[in-house]
Amino acid sequence: MAPLPGSGLAKGLAVTLRTMTKKSVTAQYPDTQPDLPPRSRGVIALFEENCTVCMLCARECPDWCIYIDSHKETVPPAAPGGRERQRNVLDRFAIDFALCMYCGICIEVCPFDALFWSPEFEYAETDIRDLTHERDKLREWMWTVPAPPALDPGAEEPKELAAARKTADKLAAAQASENAPAAPPAPAGPSGTGTHAEEQARAAESPTRPAGESKQQTDQPRPTRHPRQEGRE
């Protein structure tokens, strides 16, 4: 059966009317901030206290957008008689976000957890040269880094914690055995000779006699024969 003329237009108008009566769900940015995922990649934040100027992040960056400058300082010995040491002091840490491709390699290779992902994304500039942010700005973004998620209750326990707990249990068991009172002596049997275990211990300590010999034969010394008597026989 052929459709009635104008039925398509009527269906379209019905959809429009239903949409007009519903409440709008559009978030008006920037008045309403979006709810970003917890693992969103906004900018890279710097925790300056953990940075040791190892230059690993700058060397591994595929875009070469990280700039680090430092100098060395002499540290006095920690104890009298020790020798002086040198350590690197951070002078500059900058990231050019005009070149950064947000791969996260610098965050993954940092061995001292000095770089983190921040969900901050409002850092647009009118001049591309202003997208190179220094360490002061990177440190401000550090306070926007969300806390790490809680551990999965069903996850496997880390090996370090398991080893530490096992060692603590062994020490507690050893201390408990040392502080435990001494066991009382075993009561004597009905005949006054002690328990069956003590009788077995005394039997093991006493020498054994050959079979077929009595106690009297074993205790008395055997007479010796003179060599001349043996020759006469």
matplotlib code that plots the C-alpha trace (Angstrom):
import matplotlib.pyplot as plt

x = [0.0, 1.4, 2.1, -0.3, 0.9, 2.5, 3.0, 6.8, 6.4, 4.0, 6.5, 9.3, 7.2, 6.2, 9.9, 10.6, 7.7, 8.9, 12.4, 11.2, 9.3, 12.3, 14.9, 18.2, 21.3, 23.8, 26.5, 27.3, 31.1, 32.8, 30.0, 29.7, 32.9, 33.0, 33.4, 36.6, 37.7, 40.1, 42.9, 42.4, 45.6, 45.5, 49.0, 52.2, 52.8, 56.2, 56.9, 60.2, 61.3, 61.6, 63.5, 67.2, 68.1, 68.8, 67.8, 66.0, 62.7, 64.4, 66.4, 63.4, 61.1, 60.4, 59.6, 62.5, 60.1, 61.6, 64.3, 66.3, 69.2, 71.1, 74.3, 76.4, 76.8, 79.2, 77.4, 79.4, 79.9, 77.0, 79.4, 82.7, 85.6, 83.5, 84.1, 82.2, 79.7, 78.3, 74.6, 72.7, 70.5, 67.6, 67.7, 65.1, 62.5, 60.2, 57.9, 56.9, 53.2, 53.2, 55.4, 54.2, 52.1, 51.0, 52.5, 53.3, 56.8, 58.4, 56.0, 56.6, 60.4, 60.8, 62.4, 61.6, 58.0, 58.6, 56.1, 52.4, 49.3, 47.1, 43.5, 44.0, 43.3, 42.7, 46.1, 45.4, 47.4, 47.1, 50.8, 52.3, 55.5, 53.7, 52.9, 56.4, 55.6, 58.4, 58.7, 56.7, 53.6, 54.2, 54.4, 51.1, 49.5, 50.9, 48.2, 45.4, 46.7, 44.0, 44.8, 45.7, 42.7, 42.2, 43.6, 41.4, 40.4, 40.6, 44.0, 47.1, 49.1, 52.4, 55.5, 57.2, 54.3, 54.0, 57.7, 57.6, 54.6, 56.2, 59.3, 57.3, 55.3, 58.6, 60.0, 56.7, 56.8, 60.4, 59.7, 56.6, 58.6, 61.3, 58.8, 56.8, 57.1, 59.1, 57.1, 56.6, 58.4, 56.4, 54.8, 56.3, 54.5, 52.8, 55.9, 58.0, 60.3, 59.1, 57.3, 57.7, 59.9, 62.3, 62.6, 63.4, 66.1, 67.7, 67.5, 69.3, 72.1, 72.8, 75.2, 73.7, 74.7, 75.1, 72.2, 72.5, 74.6, 73.3, 74.0, 76.4, 78.4, 78.8, 79.9, 82.5, 85.9, 86.8, 89.9, 92.9, 94.9, 98.7, 100.5, 102.3, 99.0, 97.8, 100.9, 100.4, 97.0]
y = [0.0, 3.4, 5.8, 8.7, 12.0, 14.1, 11.3, 11.7, 15.4, 14.6, 12.1, 14.6, 17.3, 14.8, 14.2, 17.9, 18.5, 15.7, 17.1, 20.7, 19.5, 17.8, 19.5, 20.4, 18.5, 20.7, 21.9, 25.6, 25.8, 27.7, 28.3, 24.6, 22.6, 19.2, 16.0, 14.6, 10.9, 10.3, 9.2, 12.1, 13.6, 17.4, 18.8, 17.4, 18.6, 18.7, 17.7, 19.6, 18.0, 14.5, 15.6, 14.6, 16.1, 12.7, 14.0, 10.7, 12.3, 14.8, 12.0, 9.7, 12.5, 11.8, 15.4, 17.0, 19.4, 19.2, 21.7, 21.1, 23.2, 22.5, 23.0, 21.1, 21.9, 20.5, 18.9, 18.7, 15.2, 13.9, 12.5, 13.8, 12.3, 11.7, 13.0, 15.7, 14.9, 16.7, 16.8, 18.3, 21.3, 22.1, 25.5, 25.2, 22.7, 23.7, 21.9, 23.2, 22.1, 23.3, 20.3, 17.8, 15.0, 13.8, 10.3, 10.1, 8.5, 11.1, 10.2, 6.5, 6.6, 9.0, 6.8, 9.2, 10.1, 13.7, 14.0, 13.4, 13.8, 16.7, 17.0, 20.7, 21.6, 25.4, 26.6, 28.1, 31.1, 33.7, 33.3, 29.8, 30.9, 31.3, 27.5, 26.8, 26.7, 26.9, 25.0, 27.5, 26.9, 23.1, 23.1, 24.9, 22.2, 19.6, 20.6, 19.6, 16.1, 13.7, 11.2, 7.7, 5.3, 2.9, -0.6, -3.4, -5.5, -8.6, -7.9, -10.0, -8.7, -7.1, -9.4, -6.8, -6.7, -10.5, -11.0, -8.3, -10.0, -13.4, -12.1, -10.4, -13.6, -15.6, -13.0, -13.1, -16.9, -16.9, -14.4, -16.3, -19.5, -17.8, -16.3, -19.5, -21.3, -24.5, -27.7, -29.7, -33.1, -36.1, -38.1, -41.4, -44.6, -47.0, -49.0, -45.9, -46.5, -43.6, -43.5, -45.8, -43.3, -43.1, -46.9, -47.0, -44.4, -46.4, -49.5, -47.8, -46.6, -50.0, -52.3, -55.3, -58.9, -61.6, -64.0, -67.3, -65.9, -65.3, -62.2, -64.3, -65.5, -62.1, -60.4, -63.0, -62.8, -65.8, -67.8, -67.4, -70.4, -70.6, -71.0, -74.2, -75.8, -75.1, -76.7, -79.9, -80.3]
z = [0.0, -1.0, 1.9, 2.3, 0.9, 3.6, 6.1, 6.2, 6.9, 9.8, 11.3, 11.1, 12.8, 15.5, 16.3, 16.4, 18.8, 21.2, 21.2, 21.9, 25.0, 26.5, 28.7, 27.0, 28.1, 26.4, 28.8, 28.2, 28.4, 30.0, 32.5, 33.1, 33.3, 31.7, 33.8, 32.5, 32.9, 35.7, 33.2, 30.9, 29.4, 29.8, 30.5, 32.1, 35.7, 37.4, 41.0, 41.3, 44.6, 43.0, 39.9, 40.0, 36.5, 35.1, 31.6, 30.9, 30.0, 27.6, 25.9, 25.4, 24.1, 20.4, 19.7, 21.8, 23.4, 26.9, 27.9, 31.0, 32.4, 35.6, 37.5, 40.0, 43.7, 46.3, 49.2, 52.5, 54.1, 56.1, 58.8, 60.1, 58.1, 55.0, 51.6, 49.8, 47.0, 44.1, 43.1, 40.2, 40.9, 38.5, 36.9, 34.2, 33.2, 30.3, 28.0, 24.6, 24.2, 20.6, 19.8, 22.5, 21.1, 24.5, 24.2, 27.9, 27.3, 29.6, 32.4, 32.0, 31.9, 34.9, 37.6, 40.4, 39.8, 39.0, 36.1, 36.2, 34.0, 34.9, 33.6, 33.1, 29.5, 29.5, 28.5, 25.0, 24.0, 21.2, 20.3, 19.6, 21.3, 24.6, 24.7, 26.1, 29.8, 32.4, 35.6, 37.7, 35.5, 35.5, 39.3, 39.5, 37.5, 39.9, 42.4, 39.9, 39.6, 41.0, 43.7, 42.5, 42.5, 45.3, 45.0, 43.7, 46.8, 44.7, 43.3, 44.2, 47.1, 46.2, 46.6, 48.9, 51.3, 51.3, 52.0, 54.8, 56.4, 56.3, 58.0, 60.7, 61.3, 61.7, 64.2, 66.2, 66.3, 67.5, 70.2, 71.4, 71.6, 73.7, 76.1, 76.5, 79.9, 80.1, 79.8, 83.1, 83.5, 82.4, 85.2, 86.2, 85.2, 87.6, 88.3, 89.0, 86.1, 83.9, 80.6, 77.7, 75.9, 78.8, 78.9, 75.2, 75.7, 78.5, 76.4, 73.6, 75.8, 77.4, 75.5, 73.7, 74.4, 71.8, 71.4, 73.3, 76.2, 79.6, 81.7, 83.9, 80.9, 79.5, 82.7, 83.7, 81.8, 79.6, 80.7, 78.4, 77.2, 77.2, 73.9, 75.1, 75.9, 72.4, 71.0, 73.0, 71.6]

ax = plt.figure().add_subplot(projection="3d")
ax.plot(x, y, z, "-o")
ax.set_aspect("equal")
plt.show()
